Amino acid sequence: MKATTPEEEAIIALQGTLRDSILESKTPRPRRVYIRVKPKANKKAVSSLLKTFPATIISTITGIDVGENIEINYHFWSGKTEVTIRTEIPKSKPEIDTITDIVPGASLYEREVHDLLGVKFIGHPNLTRLLLPESWPKDSYPLMKDWNPEHVGSLDASLEETLTIGGIEKNGGSLVNVVVGPQHPALHEPERFLFKLDGEIVVDVEPRLGYAHRGIEKGAERLMFFQDVHLVERVCGICNVAHTTCFCQAVEALGNIEAPPRARYLRTIVHELNRIHSHLLLLGIAGLEIGFESLFQYIWRDREMVLDLTEKLTGNRVMAEYSTIGGVRRDLTSTLGNEIKRGLKKLKDRLNFYREVLQSDPTIELRTKNIGILSREKALKLSVVGPVARGSGVESDVRKHDPYAAYEEAPFDEILYKDGDSWARLMVRLDEVDESIDIILWAIDNIPGGPFRTRVPRRMPEGEALSRVEAPRGELIHYVRGNGTAYPERVKIRSPTLANIISFREMIRGCYVADIPAVLISLDPCFSCTDRMAFIDERTGRKWVWSMRDLKDRRRA
């Protein structure tokens, strides 16, 4: 049988290798393939996929409690289609072979499933805590259906890591361990890095996530679909538009809902405004981190204009609250459209100045060029995404290769640099701001008429859908499974930073201590987005939320 589509090519390739080990295969919609295999065939299936599509990267791994078993879903982007390879393992013995030896980028995803569902990935090189605190009880797994806060019991405070601003200790040899975080003035969010130094040279680094983990995936199971739109927007303040767009698209695919054409264009406009805001924020902070404060002030001045335009379109400067299931919440008037065009044309002229600075300033060149290099081969091996991947010459823009909203019609170029250094990653973002402006101008000029929202039911049918969007930091994944009610069975979120943070070790090795800020900021890490606050009384299970006033009163007390 000859394949005529990428979906068929993936299915035929796996059928030829696995034969009777394939239990089911289906293609519910374009560029989405689901293949169920026997438990012992997971690794062979992944190898076969990599052989057929050499540029395949892993998007994430989703674990689901399905009763007596735990379902493991490996989501891969082959470069042409998203392929989900799934299998089930018994809860009585939740063990499965690791795939990190053939897909190193799967390391953190396996640790995440291990942390939250208790699955043991045999052969994993470092199957330790990723999101939950060290004091979390060993047999308490939050994403199990029967889990509740009372299962946590008393946390053992003696197991907690020390909250160090910057600690130094000798490890017994020539290396010195330097702990940065989780609380540190240079980190805008709480994360911990253990740098191993040989003099001024960084030999290795061990990042520790989880300090801002908020249990959003668990919370999503207890809210209705339309309520979850508000919840997922709060995964990340900067990438909020990407999260709501991604989630709404997944629910729409699940319920066979078609957003009106005008809504797709409006989603594109607000999506690109959000990208411009995020990229300018990062470029400004990059200037600050390398000692170029005037560049920070200039760029953030121009970013204010973008936030003002976002507020006029959505009603909010940062948390847009714009996309919803079935469309968007507000329309665009011709007057506002013209105002957005005038503002963005002014910004486009200013980009020429910033480009000249990044390309010719000797300070920026010394601090970013040939610093923190990630080769194309390593980028593919580690499955990095977004500007990090494109800075190493990897074609990875979801808008171009798996188009959504109005991107299939929008004319724009995918920005690629082959240098693989910190400078290249910054330049990708600067050039993408230019492309984003062109996309918005085109969308405003070509937006179709008609409604901007369609009515949708609260209940969604049984089934599943995987949605991908190109967030400012790269590929964002929302996997949603429905059970026929108004509540989702499972919501899985994989933010771009979780895909990219694994590459920090590769970039920083061999660099000087002084290079750490420039290399880290070139990743544009968003840790709260990765960890994805509610308060729980561990003795009673009571939940509550504090207002800002409550927090201030407690601080005074």
RODO-2510 file (C-alpha; in nm, 4 decimals, decimal comma):
residues 557
     n   res          X          Y          Z
     1     m     0,0000     0,0000     0,0000
     2     k     0,1387     0,3385    -0,1022
     3     a     0,0986     0,6343     0,1342
     4     t    -0,0647     0,9462    -0,0091
     5     t    -0,0583     1,1610     0,3070
     6     p     0,1866     1,2072     0,5983
     7     e    -0,0737     1,0494     0,8260
     8     e    -0,0898     0,7344     0,6126
     9     e     0,2891     0,7297     0,5833
    10     a     0,3243     0,7227     0,9623
    11     i     0,0651     0,4467     1,0030
    12     i     0,2120     0,2292     0,7263
    13     a     0,5654     0,2695     0,8629
    14     l     0,4621     0,1521     1,2087
    15     q     0,2453    -0,1290     1,0730
    16     g     0,5386    -0,2620     0,8724
    17     t     0,7588    -0,2757     1,1832
    18     l     0,5167    -0,3605     1,4639
    19     r     0,2565    -0,5760     1,2821
    20     d     0,0454    -0,7477     1,5501
    21     s     0,1710    -0,5131     1,8217
    22     i    -0,0572    -0,2380     1,6853
    23     l    -0,3984    -0,2593     1,8475
    24     e    -0,5615     0,0438     1,6836
    25     s    -0,4834     0,3322     1,4472
    26     k    -0,6972     0,6314     1,3527
    27     t    -0,6778     0,9749     1,1907
    28     p    -0,9699     1,1783     1,3297
    29     r    -0,8635     1,5033     1,1600
    30     p    -0,5839     1,6325     0,9334
    31     r    -0,2310     1,6189     1,0771
    32     r    -0,3401     1,4083     1,3764
    33     v    -0,2637     1,0348     1,4062
    34     y    -0,3333     0,8102     1,7070
    35     i    -0,1769     0,4649     1,7258
    36     r    -0,2331     0,2248     2,0173
    37     v     0,0320    -0,0420     2,0741
    38     k     0,0963    -0,3232     2,3195
    39     p     0,2853    -0,2218     2,6396
    40     k     0,6163    -0,3764     2,5396
    41     a     0,6088    -0,2203     2,1914
    42     n     0,6317     0,1467     2,2889
    43     k     1,0053     0,1763     2,2328
    44     k     0,9983    -0,0104     1,9028
    45     a     0,7165     0,2141     1,7809
    46     v     0,9138     0,5283     1,8660
    47     s     1,2246     0,3939     1,6904
    48     s     1,0212     0,3167     1,3789
    49     l     0,8749     0,6670     1,3751
    50     l     1,2210     0,8242     1,4087
    51     k     1,3499     0,6096     1,1230
    52     t     1,0656     0,7161     0,8947
    53     f     1,0777     1,0842     0,9928
    54     p     1,4371     1,1701     1,1032
    55     a     1,3413     1,5261     1,2080
    56     t     1,0805     1,4004     1,4554
    57     i     1,0716     1,5729     1,7950
    58     i     0,8766     1,4752     2,1025
    59     s     0,6085     1,7268     2,2012
    60     t     0,5221     1,5799     2,5402
    61     i     0,4008     1,2698     2,7255
    62     t     0,0490     1,2546     2,8701
    63     g    -0,0383     1,0113     3,1472
    64     i    -0,4066     0,9364     3,2172
    65     d    -0,5729     0,7357     3,4923
    66     v    -0,8206     0,5133     3,3025
    67     g    -0,9394     0,2889     3,5854
    68     e    -0,7373    -0,0289     3,6342
    69     n    -0,4634     0,0995     3,4049
    70     i    -0,2582     0,4102     3,3347
    71     e    -0,2555     0,5206     2,9733
    72     i     0,0719     0,6635     2,8412
    73     n     0,0509     0,8885     2,5348
    74     y     0,3706     0,9864     2,3522
    75     h     0,3012     1,2916     2,1359
    76     f     0,5477     1,3432     1,8474
    77     w     0,5663     1,6039     1,5743
    78     s     0,7111     1,4339     1,2673
    79     g     0,7592     1,7567     1,0760
    80     k     0,4390     1,6861     0,8831
    81     t     0,1887     1,5484     1,1318
    82     e     0,1376     1,4970     1,5053
    83     v     0,1653     1,1276     1,5897
    84     t     0,0432     1,0016     1,9266
    85     i     0,1710     0,6572     2,0224
    86     r    -0,0175     0,5199     2,3207
    87     t    -0,0183     0,2161     2,5421
    88     e    -0,1544     0,1084     2,8798
    89     i     0,0188    -0,0334     3,1846
    90     p    -0,1461    -0,1788     3,4973
    91     k    -0,1681     0,0321     3,8122
    92     s    -0,0585    -0,2721     4,0099
    93     k     0,2792    -0,2547     3,8353
    94     p     0,3137     0,0848     3,6602
    95     e     0,6405     0,0211     3,4786
    96     i     0,7460     0,0875     3,1206
    97     d     1,0779     0,1188     2,9363
    98     t     1,2263     0,4660     2,9064
    99     i     1,2742     0,6202     2,5619
   100     t     1,5366     0,8713     2,6784
   101     d     1,8161     0,6648     2,5260
   102     i     1,6707     0,7247     2,1774
   103     v     1,4890     1,0547     2,2487
   104     p     1,6870     1,2508     2,5113
   105     g     1,4293     1,5301     2,4967
   106     a     1,1778     1,2997     2,6687
   107     s     1,3674     1,3121     2,9989
   108     l     1,1658     1,5805     3,1776
   109     y     0,8355     1,4521     3,0396
   110     e     0,8982     1,1063     3,1854
   111     r     0,9925     1,2626     3,5198
   112     e     0,6705     1,4630     3,5137
   113     v     0,4557     1,1513     3,4591
   114     h     0,6546     0,9710     3,7284
   115     d     0,5977     1,2583     3,9719
   116     l     0,2240     1,2995     3,9133
   117     l     0,1111     0,9422     3,8342
   118     g     0,3795     0,7185     3,9834
   119     v     0,4888     0,5530     3,6582
   120     k     0,8372     0,4046     3,6739
   121     f     1,0320     0,4471     3,3498
   122     i     1,2846     0,1665     3,3578
   123     g     1,6307     0,2788     3,2517
   124     h     1,5715     0,6511     3,2985
   125     p     1,9049     0,8096     3,3993
   126     n     1,7595     1,0397     3,6682
   127     l     1,4031     0,9519     3,7658
   128     t     1,3695     1,2046     4,0494
   129     r     1,1244     1,4753     4,1572
   130     l     1,0501     1,7395     3,8949
   131     l     0,7425     1,9353     4,0050
   132     l     0,6451     1,8205     4,3534
   133     p     0,8454     1,9106     4,6665
   134     e     1,0934     1,6639     4,8134
   135     s     0,8706     1,6343     5,1197
   136     w     0,5719     1,5095     4,9175
   137     p     0,4620     1,1576     5,0270
   138     k     0,6011     0,8884     4,7993
   139     d     0,2707     0,7089     4,7348
   140     s     0,0548     1,0175     4,6733
   141     y    -0,0008     1,0937     4,3041
   142     p    -0,2162     1,4030     4,2330
   143     l    -0,3368     1,3053     3,8853
   144     m    -0,4896     0,9787     4,0011
   145     k    -0,8698     1,0013     3,9887
   146     d    -0,9099     0,8915     4,3511
   147     w    -0,6561     1,1415     4,4879
   148     n    -0,7638     1,4107     4,7296
   149     p    -0,5692     1,6542     4,9508
   150     e    -0,6215     1,4383     5,2608
   151     h    -0,3964     1,1756     5,1029
   152     v    -0,1018     1,4109     5,1370
   153     g    -0,0920     1,3913     5,5156
   154     s     0,1891     1,5749     5,6911
   155     l     0,4788     1,6952     5,4822
   156     d     0,8236     1,6209     5,6180
   157     a     0,9866     1,9643     5,6345
   158     s     1,3265     1,8081     5,6967
   159     l     1,3306     1,6901     5,3341
   160     e     1,2829     2,0367     5,1869
   161     e     1,5665     2,1953     4,9960
   162     t     1,7199     2,5060     5,1459
   163     l     1,5887     2,8273     4,9908
   164     t     1,9249     2,9775     4,9085
   165     i     1,9886     3,3145     4,7464
   166     g     2,3386     3,2122     4,6441
   167     g     2,5283     2,9390     4,8235
   168     i     2,8759     2,8003     4,7548
   169     e     3,0140     2,4686     4,8668
   170     k     3,3146     2,2552     4,7796
   171     n     3,2167     1,9127     4,6499
   172     g     3,5372     1,7409     4,7589
   173     g     3,7215     1,7733     4,4263
   174     s     3,8308     2,0601     4,2058
   175     l     3,4723     2,1630     4,1324
   176     v     3,2719     2,4168     4,3296
   177     n     2,8910     2,4002     4,3518
   178     v     2,7140     2,7365     4,3318
   179     v     2,3441     2,7395     4,4140
   180     v     2,1349     3,0136     4,2553
   181     g     1,7721     3,0393     4,3660
   182     p     1,4991     2,9584     4,4036
   183     q     1,4829     3,3121     4,5491
   184     h     1,7316     3,5376     4,3744
   185     p     1,7224     3,9032     4,2625
   186     a     1,8201     3,8081     3,9057
   187     l     1,5369     3,5535     3,8749
   188     h     1,1900     3,6935     3,8164
   189     e     1,0350     3,3605     3,9137
   190     p     1,1372     3,0979     4,1703
   191     e     1,3667     2,8327     4,0253
   192     r     1,6828     2,6705     4,1522
   193     f     2,0045     2,6148     3,9584
   194     l     2,3022     2,4200     4,0875
   195     f     2,6036     2,5304     3,8842
   196     k     2,9175     2,3176     3,8925
   197     l     3,2233     2,5362     3,8382
   198     d     3,5865     2,4725     3,7660
   199     g     3,7287     2,8149     3,8446
   200     e     3,5352     3,0560     3,6206
   201     i     3,4196     2,7828     3,3780
   202     v     3,0747     2,6249     3,4050
   203     v     3,1112     2,2484     3,3859
   204     d     2,7442     2,1588     3,4323
   205     v     2,4136     2,2819     3,5752
   206     e     2,1191     2,1054     3,7348
   207     p     1,7897     2,2983     3,7136
   208     r     1,5114     2,2243     3,9653
   209     l     1,1554     2,3133     3,8695
   210     g     0,8314     2,3026     4,0632
   211     y     0,8491     2,5997     4,2990
   212     a     0,5430     2,7587     4,1382
   213     h     0,3448     2,4418     4,0608
   214     r    -0,0247     2,5252     4,1025
   215     g    -0,2034     2,2051     4,0069
   216     i    -0,3870     2,3599     3,7122
   217     e    -0,4248     2,0318     3,5237
   218     k    -0,5948     1,8747     3,8256
   219     g    -0,8079     2,1833     3,8758
   220     a    -0,9197     2,1729     3,5116
   221     e    -1,0895     1,8363     3,5704
   222     r    -1,3180     1,9939     3,8317
   223     l    -1,4350     2,2913     3,6247
   224     m    -1,6580     2,3043     3,3179
   225     f    -1,5014     2,3559     2,9761
   226     f    -1,6076     2,7191     2,9546
   227     q    -1,4709     2,7833     3,3063
   228     d    -1,1399     2,6239     3,2111
   229     v    -1,0890     2,8957     2,9486
   230     h    -1,0351     3,1403     3,2349
   231     l    -0,8212     2,8918     3,4283
   232     v    -0,5757     2,8079     3,1494
   233     e    -0,5301     3,1780     3,0709
   234     r    -0,3731     3,2091     3,4141
   235     v    -0,1082     2,9491     3,3406
   236     c     0,1074     3,2383     3,2177
   237     g     0,0546     3,6130     3,2275
   238     i     0,2732     3,6751     2,9236
   239     c     0,1547     3,3839     2,7044
   240     n    -0,2104     3,4042     2,8134
   241     v    -0,3477     3,4512     2,4595
   242     a    -0,1591     3,1442     2,3374
   243     h    -0,3008     2,9296     2,6181
   244     t    -0,6646     3,0312     2,5644
   245     t    -0,6341     2,9954     2,1864
   246     c    -0,4754     2,6521     2,2215
   247     f    -0,7332     2,5276     2,4731
   248     c    -1,0311     2,6654     2,2793
   249     q    -0,9082     2,5021     1,9590
   250     a    -0,8768     2,1668     2,1380
   251     v    -1,2324     2,1893     2,2744
   252     e    -1,3652     2,3005     1,9362
   253     a    -1,1995     2,0014     1,7693
   254     l    -1,3442     1,7756     2,0396
   255     g    -1,6971     1,9113     1,9880
   256     n    -1,6746     1,9520     1,6082
   257     i    -1,7254     2,3276     1,6511
   258     e    -1,6243     2,5623     1,3718
   259     a    -1,5219     2,9108     1,4811
   260     p    -1,6437     3,1791     1,2344
   261     p    -1,3863     3,3047     0,9784
   262     r    -1,3896     3,6528     1,1337
   263     a    -1,3067     3,5010     1,4736
   264     r    -1,0068     3,3188     1,3261
   265     y    -0,8677     3,6466     1,1955
   266     l    -0,9311     3,8236     1,5256
   267     r    -0,7530     3,5425     1,7112
   268     t    -0,4584     3,5896     1,4766
   269     i    -0,4454     3,9635     1,5445
   270     v    -0,4500     3,9313     1,9242
   271     h    -0,2130     3,6325     1,9085
   272     e     0,0460     3,8415     1,7229
   273     l    -0,0003     4,1434     1,9508
   274     n     0,0756     3,9076     2,2373
   275     r     0,3859     3,7789     2,0554
   276     i     0,5144     4,1334     1,9969
   277     h     0,4582     4,2217     2,3633
   278     s     0,6407     3,9081     2,4794
   279     h     0,9365     3,9434     2,2404
   280     l     0,9857     4,3118     2,3265
   281     l     0,9703     4,2271     2,6965
   282     l     1,2427     3,9649     2,6491
   283     l     1,4657     4,1830     2,4307
   284     g     1,4462     4,4609     2,6893
   285     i     1,5359     4,2272     2,9747
   286     a     1,8215     4,0862     2,7654
   287     g     1,9634     4,4376     2,7438
   288     l     1,9314     4,4741     3,1191
   289     e     2,0980     4,1390     3,1927
   290     i     2,4045     4,2178     2,9800
   291     g     2,4463     4,5654     3,1294
   292     f     2,2754     4,7686     2,8545
   293     e     2,0068     4,9424     3,0602
   294     s     1,9339     5,2146     2,8060
   295     l     1,8314     4,9478     2,5523
   296     f     1,5957     4,8045     2,8152
   297     q     1,4327     5,1463     2,8679
   298     y     1,3912     5,2151     2,4952
   299     i     1,2358     4,8765     2,4128
   300     w     0,9994     4,8773     2,7093
   301     r     0,8865     5,2248     2,6123
   302     d     0,7744     5,0897     2,2751
   303     r     0,6219     4,7825     2,4382
   304     e     0,3816     5,0136     2,6236
   305     m     0,2250     5,1100     2,2925
   306     v     0,1536     4,7441     2,2152
   307     l    -0,0069     4,6930     2,5563
   308     d    -0,2248     5,0004     2,4998
   309     l    -0,3438     4,8625     2,1647
   310     t    -0,4131     4,5244     2,3250
   311     e    -0,6245     4,6966     2,5903
   312     k    -0,8288     4,8806     2,3271
   313     l    -0,8991     4,5559     2,1425
   314     t    -0,9627     4,3219     2,4356
   315     g    -1,0371     4,5516     2,7311
   316     n    -0,7246     4,4388     2,9169
   317     r    -0,3553     4,5234     2,8889
   318     v    -0,2087     4,1871     2,9857
   319     m    -0,4707     3,9206     3,0680
   320     a    -0,6621     3,9543     2,7425
   321     e    -0,9699     3,7406     2,8267
   322     y    -1,0357     3,7466     2,4525
   323     s    -1,0614     3,3982     2,3018
   324     t    -1,3484     3,1755     2,4027
   325     i    -1,4899     2,8438     2,2827
   326     g    -1,6547     2,9184     1,9494
   327     g    -1,4789     3,2457     1,8727
   328     v    -1,3756     3,5652     2,0531
   329     r    -1,5470     3,7966     2,3013
   330     r    -1,5193     4,1324     2,1245
   331     d    -1,5205     4,2573     1,7675
   332     l    -1,2789     4,4918     1,5910
   333     t    -1,4127     4,8229     1,4595
   334     s    -1,2674     4,9888     1,1503
   335     t    -1,1629     5,2888     1,3630
   336     l    -0,9648     5,0693     1,6036
   337     g    -0,8225     4,8724     1,3128
   338     n    -0,6796     5,1901     1,1625
   339     e    -0,5389     5,2959     1,5009
   340     i    -0,3642     4,9582     1,5420
   341     k    -0,2158     4,9920     1,1928
   342     r    -0,0811     5,3418     1,2647
   343     g     0,0748     5,2343     1,5937
   344     l     0,2400     4,9230     1,4504
   345     k     0,3831     5,1120     1,1528
   346     k     0,5579     5,3456     1,3989
   347     l     0,6956     5,0452     1,5859
   348     k     0,8129     4,8895     1,2591
   349     d     1,0252     5,1990     1,1877
   350     r     1,1855     5,1778     1,5335
   351     l     1,2799     4,8137     1,4798
   352     n     1,5421     4,9265     1,2287
   353     f     1,7256     5,1061     1,5091
   354     y     1,7131     4,8040     1,7419
   355     r     1,8332     4,5770     1,4626
   356     e     2,1309     4,8045     1,4002
   357     v     2,2160     4,8006     1,7721
   358     l     2,1985     4,4198     1,7984
   359     q     2,4060     4,3745     1,4842
   360     s     2,6784     4,6346     1,5460
   361     d     2,7117     4,7183     1,9165
   362     p     3,0426     4,5760     2,0491
   363     t     2,9021     4,5123     2,3995
   364     i     2,6187     4,2976     2,2686
   365     e     2,8559     4,1173     2,0336
   366     l     3,1002     4,0288     2,3140
   367     r     2,8219     3,9122     2,5475
   368     t     2,6115     3,7098     2,3011
   369     k     2,7992     3,6051     1,9850
   370     n     2,9512     3,2549     2,0036
   371     i     2,8145     3,2322     2,3589
   372     g     2,5817     2,9504     2,4618
   373     i     2,5982     2,7602     2,1335
   374     l     2,3367     2,4934     2,0590
   375     s     2,4009     2,3063     1,7345
   376     r     2,1203     2,2045     1,5009
   377     e     2,1888     1,8373     1,5738
   378     k     2,1631     1,8939     1,9492
   379     a     1,8498     2,1057     1,9058
   380     l     1,6782     1,8194     1,7222
   381     k     1,8062     1,5594     1,9669
   382     l     1,6757     1,7559     2,2658
   383     s     1,3478     1,8458     2,0877
   384     v     1,3671     2,2183     2,1629
   385     v     1,1058     2,4519     2,0186
   386     g     1,0376     2,8110     1,9151
   387     p     1,3101     3,0769     1,8791
   388     v     1,5551     2,8440     2,0551
   389     a     1,5151     2,5866     1,7779
   390     r     1,4991     2,8414     1,4962
   391     g     1,8124     3,0119     1,6292
   392     s     1,9867     2,6799     1,5579
   393     g     1,8439     2,6499     1,2079
   394     v     1,5576     2,4102     1,2905
   395     e     1,2281     2,4765     1,1109
   396     s     0,9747     2,4587     1,3912
   397     d     0,7138     2,7352     1,3547
   398     v     0,3718     2,5799     1,4210
   399     r     0,2042     2,8690     1,2384
   400     k     0,3816     2,7644     0,9188
   401     h     0,3886     2,3838     0,9472
   402     d     0,0617     2,3113     1,1326
   403     p    -0,1382     2,6296     1,0604
   404     y    -0,4361     2,7342     1,2705
   405     a    -0,6533     3,0470     1,3040
   406     a    -0,5822     3,2468     0,9828
   407     y    -0,2164     3,1482     0,9434
   408     e    -0,2782     2,9166     0,6483
   409     e    -0,3757     3,2252     0,4481
   410     a    -0,1409     3,4821     0,6057
   411     p     0,1803     3,5614     0,4127
   412     f     0,4855     3,5532     0,6421
   413     d     0,8355     3,4073     0,6589
   414     e     0,9696     3,1616     0,9145
   415     i     1,2742     3,3263     1,0751
   416     l     1,5832     3,1045     1,0875
   417     y     1,9411     3,1675     1,2007
   418     k     2,2093     2,9000     1,1824
   419     d     2,4540     3,0492     1,4367
   420     g     2,2957     2,8666     1,7327
   421     d     2,4276     3,1201     1,9855
   422     s     2,2620     3,3647     2,2245
   423     w     2,2803     3,6418     1,9646
   424     a     2,0947     3,4317     1,7064
   425     r     1,8138     3,3544     1,9511
   426     l     1,7700     3,7271     2,0218
   427     m     1,7742     3,8123     1,6512
   428     v     1,5055     3,5531     1,5784
   429     r     1,2767     3,7337     1,8201
   430     l     1,3542     4,0778     1,6797
   431     d     1,2848     3,9647     1,3218
   432     e     0,9686     3,7879     1,4347
   433     v     0,8361     4,1165     1,5727
   434     d     0,8723     4,2537     1,2190
   435     e     0,6850     3,9538     1,0764
   436     s     0,4136     3,9801     1,3434
   437     i     0,3480     4,3419     1,2484
   438     d     0,3087     4,2401     0,8833
   439     i     0,0687     3,9594     0,9806
   440     i    -0,1509     4,1974     1,1827
   441     l    -0,1556     4,4605     0,9055
   442     w    -0,2534     4,1919     0,6543
   443     a    -0,5233     4,0483     0,8841
   444     i    -0,6837     4,3878     0,9448
   445     d    -0,6898     4,4631     0,5712
   446     n    -0,8330     4,1220     0,4793
   447     i    -1,0600     4,0366     0,7717
   448     p    -1,3895     3,8853     0,6513
   449     g    -1,7291     4,0035     0,7680
   450     g    -1,9850     3,8037     0,9625
   451     p    -2,0166     3,6967     1,3267
   452     f    -1,7182     3,6763     1,5598
   453     r    -1,8634     3,4063     1,7838
   454     t    -2,0929     3,1064     1,7628
   455     r    -2,3021     2,9527     2,0404
   456     v    -2,1698     2,6234     2,1753
   457     p    -2,3100     2,3574     2,4094
   458     r    -2,1733     2,3113     2,7594
   459     r    -2,1430     1,9351     2,7184
   460     m    -1,8792     1,7920     2,4894
   461     p    -1,8828     1,4421     2,3366
   462     e    -1,6504     1,1623     2,4325
   463     g    -1,3226     1,1791     2,2495
   464     e    -0,9890     1,3548     2,2460
   465     a    -0,8141     1,6386     2,0705
   466     l    -0,4614     1,7720     2,0663
   467     s    -0,4076     2,1390     1,9871
   468     r    -0,0768     2,3062     1,8962
   469     v    -0,0041     2,6772     1,8670
   470     e     0,3141     2,8788     1,8294
   471     a     0,3369     3,0651     2,1597
   472     p     0,6040     3,3397     2,1864
   473     r     0,8432     3,0811     2,3329
   474     g     0,7551     2,8038     2,0894
   475     e     0,5227     2,5080     2,0458
   476     l     0,2493     2,4995     2,3106
   477     i     0,0481     2,1801     2,3566
   478     h    -0,3012     2,1365     2,5037
   479     y    -0,4407     1,7829     2,5034
   480     v    -0,8075     1,7566     2,6041
   481     r    -1,0119     1,4421     2,6564
   482     g    -1,3897     1,4520     2,6950
   483     n    -1,6222     1,1999     2,8631
   484     g    -1,9588     1,3219     2,7358
   485     t    -2,0187     1,5709     3,0185
   486     a    -1,9585     1,9433     3,0696
   487     y    -1,6330     1,8571     3,2493
   488     p    -1,3116     1,7379     3,0802
   489     e    -1,1758     1,3964     3,1673
   490     r    -0,8179     1,5190     3,1277
   491     v    -0,6426     1,8422     3,0340
   492     k    -0,2717     1,8181     2,9631
   493     i    -0,0603     2,1314     2,9140
   494     r     0,2991     2,1416     2,7945
   495     s     0,4516     2,4864     2,7891
   496     p     0,7503     2,5696     2,5650
   497     t     0,9906     2,6319     2,8547
   498     l     0,9638     2,2706     2,9701
   499     a     1,0783     2,1680     2,6215
   500     n     1,3626     2,4217     2,6152
   501     i     1,5055     2,4208     2,9681
   502     i     1,6763     2,0861     2,9073
   503     s     1,9008     2,2568     2,6494
   504     f     2,0394     2,5033     2,9060
   505     r     2,2874     2,2372     3,0237
   506     e     2,4152     2,1926     2,6691
   507     m     2,4455     2,5678     2,6078
   508     i     2,6167     2,6706     2,9309
   509     r     2,8859     2,4024     2,9495
   510     g     3,2243     2,5597     2,8830
   511     c     3,0964     2,9149     2,9271
   512     y     3,2198     3,1600     3,1885
   513     v     3,0191     3,2448     3,4993
   514     a     2,9634     3,5941     3,3553
   515     d     2,7896     3,4352     3,0537
   516     i     2,5140     3,2748     3,2614
   517     p     2,2664     3,5687     3,2510
   518     a     2,2962     3,6181     2,8743
   519     v     2,2590     3,2469     2,7960
   520     l     1,9656     3,1945     3,0315
   521     i     1,7787     3,5008     2,9070
   522     s     1,8275     3,3881     2,5459
   523     l     1,6051     3,0920     2,6345
   524     d     1,3310     3,3342     2,7432
   525     p     1,2338     3,0978     3,0275
   526     c     0,8884     3,1206     3,1845
   527     f     0,8976     2,9002     3,4931
   528     s     0,5501     2,9567     3,6354
   529     c     0,4167     2,8648     3,2929
   530     t     0,6187     2,5459     3,3177
   531     d     0,5198     2,4583     3,6740
   532     r     0,1658     2,5403     3,5982
   533     m    -0,2144     2,9502     4,4013
   534     a    -0,4433     2,7770     4,5798
   535     f    -0,4014     2,6902     4,9489
   536     i    -0,4841     2,3543     5,1060
   537     d    -0,4965     2,2670     5,4732
   538     e    -0,3122     1,9350     5,4795
   539     r    -0,4967     1,8217     5,7936
   540     t    -0,8569     1,8933     5,6881
   541     g    -0,8356     1,9208     5,3094
   542     r    -1,0020     2,2657     5,3246
   543     k    -0,9203     2,4881     5,0231
   544     w    -0,9232     2,8660     5,0084
   545     v    -0,7866     3,1616     4,8184
   546     w    -0,6267     3,4721     4,9698
   547     s    -0,6882     3,8156     4,8253
   548     m    -0,4059     4,0676     4,7889
   549     r    -0,5383     4,2405     5,1033
   550     d    -0,5220     3,9104     5,2946
   551     l    -0,1619     3,8601     5,1851
   552     k    -0,0678     4,2127     5,2937
   553     d    -0,2384     4,1671     5,6322
   554     r    -0,0616     3,8336     5,6850
   555     r     0,2743     3,9875     5,5929
   556     r     0,2224     4,2677     5,8488
   557     a     0,1262     4,0108     6,1111
***
